[in-house]
Amino acid sequence: MQEMKYENLQEIIMQWKDCTDRGIEFITSDKKREFLTYMEIYENSILYLGALHEKGLKANDKLIFQFNDNKKFVITFWACILGRIIPVPLAEVKVEEYFEKMFRVGHIHGESYVIFENRTYKQF
């Protein structure tokens, strides 16, 4: 079997975008399982990328995000890679530290877009 060489993550995603028999299984905190094929993740990521474009994001923009939901995280990350948007994922932090961390990261990275879950905002 010939070893494939890739230049970047986008090439890897494009290689697997039509795969319907492999993917990622997501397990939620309440132990529910959801399996998405690579094709489904790709299709969801393309739809999400369209929404990001509608909000004004374009190639080389930075997107700071943090999701507790791993499926949202993967789809957002793939959307960034496919759209050549620079993903800046944040590790999960306590709610009271969330905005402070986001602002610090934004300050380091300069002009950036930010996405966060509504439930994080509602806790303030």
C-alpha positions in Angstrom: 0.0 0.0 0.0 1.4 3.4 -1.0 1.8 6.0 1.7 -0.1 9.2 1.0 1.6 12.5 1.6 -0.5 15.5 2.5 0.5 19.2 2.5 -2.1 20.3 5.0 -5.2 19.3 7.0 -7.5 20.5 4.2 -6.1 17.8 1.9 -6.7 15.1 4.5 -10.3 16.3 5.0 -10.9 16.3 1.2 -9.4 12.8 0.9 -12.0 11.5 3.4 -15.0 13.7 2.5 -16.9 10.9 0.6 -16.3 8.2 3.2 -19.5 6.7 4.5 -18.1 3.7 6.4 -15.7 5.5 8.8 -16.1 8.5 11.0 -16.1 9.8 14.5 -18.3 8.6 17.4 -19.3 11.4 19.8 -20.2 10.5 23.4 -22.0 13.1 25.4 -21.8 13.7 29.2 -25.1 11.8 29.6 -23.4 8.8 27.7 -25.5 9.2 24.5 -23.6 8.1 21.4 -23.8 9.6 18.0 -21.7 8.4 15.1 -21.1 10.7 12.1 -19.4 9.5 9.0 -16.6 11.6 7.6 -19.0 12.5 4.8 -21.6 13.8 7.3 -19.0 15.8 9.2 -17.8 17.3 5.9 -21.3 18.2 4.8 -22.1 19.7 8.2 -18.8 21.6 8.1 -19.5 23.0 4.6 -22.9 24.2 5.8 -21.4 25.8 8.9 -18.7 27.4 6.7 -21.5 29.0 4.7 -22.9 30.5 7.9 -19.5 31.8 8.9 -19.1 33.4 5.5 -22.5 35.0 5.9 -21.3 36.5 9.1 -18.3 38.0 7.3 -15.5 35.6 8.0 -13.1 34.9 5.2 -9.7 33.2 4.6 -7.0 34.2 7.1 -9.5 35.6 9.6 -9.1 34.2 13.1 -12.0 32.5 14.9 -11.8 32.1 18.7 -14.2 29.4 19.9 -14.9 27.0 22.8 -17.6 24.5 22.9 -18.5 21.9 25.5 -20.1 19.8 22.7 -17.4 17.9 20.9 -19.5 17.6 17.7 -19.8 21.3 17.5 -16.1 21.6 18.1 -15.1 19.2 15.3 -17.6 20.7 12.8 -16.4 24.3 13.6 -12.7 23.2 13.4 -13.3 21.5 10.0 -15.2 24.5 8.7 -12.3 26.7 9.6 -9.8 24.4 7.9 -12.0 24.1 4.8 -12.5 27.9 4.6 -8.8 28.7 5.4 -10.0 30.5 8.5 -7.5 30.3 11.4 -9.1 28.3 14.2 -8.2 29.4 17.7 -9.9 26.8 20.0 -9.9 27.4 23.7 -9.8 24.8 26.4 -12.8 24.6 28.6 -12.6 26.9 31.6 -14.9 27.8 34.5 -17.8 30.1 33.4 -16.5 33.0 35.5 -13.1 32.8 33.7 -14.5 32.4 30.2 -14.7 36.0 29.0 -11.4 37.0 30.7 -9.6 34.1 28.8 -11.4 35.0 25.6 -10.3 38.6 25.8 -6.7 37.7 26.6 -6.5 35.3 23.6 -8.1 38.0 21.4 -5.6 40.5 22.6 -2.7 38.1 21.7 -4.2 37.2 18.3 -5.4 40.7 17.3 -8.6 41.2 15.4 -10.6 38.0 15.7 -14.1 36.7 15.5 -15.6 34.9 18.6 -18.2 32.1 18.9 -19.4 30.8 22.3 -22.4 28.8 23.4 -25.5 30.6 24.5 -25.5 28.7 27.8 -22.2 30.2 28.7 -23.6 33.7 28.1 -26.8 33.0 30.0 -24.8 32.1 33.2 -23.7 35.8 33.5 
